[in-house]
Amino acid sequence: MNPYDIIRKPRISEKTVHLQNKFGQYTFEVHPSANKTQIKEAIKSLWKVDVLAVNTQNYDGKPRRMRNNKQPGVTASWKKAIVRLADGQKIEGI
């Protein structure tokens, strides 16, 4: 898989900014079938940084009510990766 297919987008929230500043960890939404090794190599090739660890979490879609339809809808399932970088390294622009 292409690194741009593996890493979909960064996840930015108050918690992820705290993780970036205190622990050097960055959070990304990744392709659901990507494994930790593929995520590590994609981060290395896209931003030229050293990755120490990758943790992943799978999230199921949630049921949602649709406005004019009696059939319930479901949000999409997705996968999150928390990537820890070596000391002193940063990913600029995130």
C-alpha positions, 0 to 999 in steps of 0.5 A: 500500500502507498503511504498516502493510503495508509495514513488518512489524516491526523486526529487533532483534539485537546488530548492529542495536543497534550500527547504531542507536547508532553510525550512526543506522540502523534495521533492519526486515522489510518487504513483499517487493514494497515498493521503496525509495521506498515504504519511505522514505515509510512510515517518514516517515509512521509516525515523522515522521523524515527518512530519508537512505537505504534499503538492502534485502536479500532473503532466501530461505527455508531448507530444514528437516526436518519432525518426522514428515513425510518431505517437507522444509519451507521457511521463508518468504522475507523482505526486510530494509530498513536505514534511515539517519536524519538526524543527531540523529533517533531512532525511540523504542521500537525 
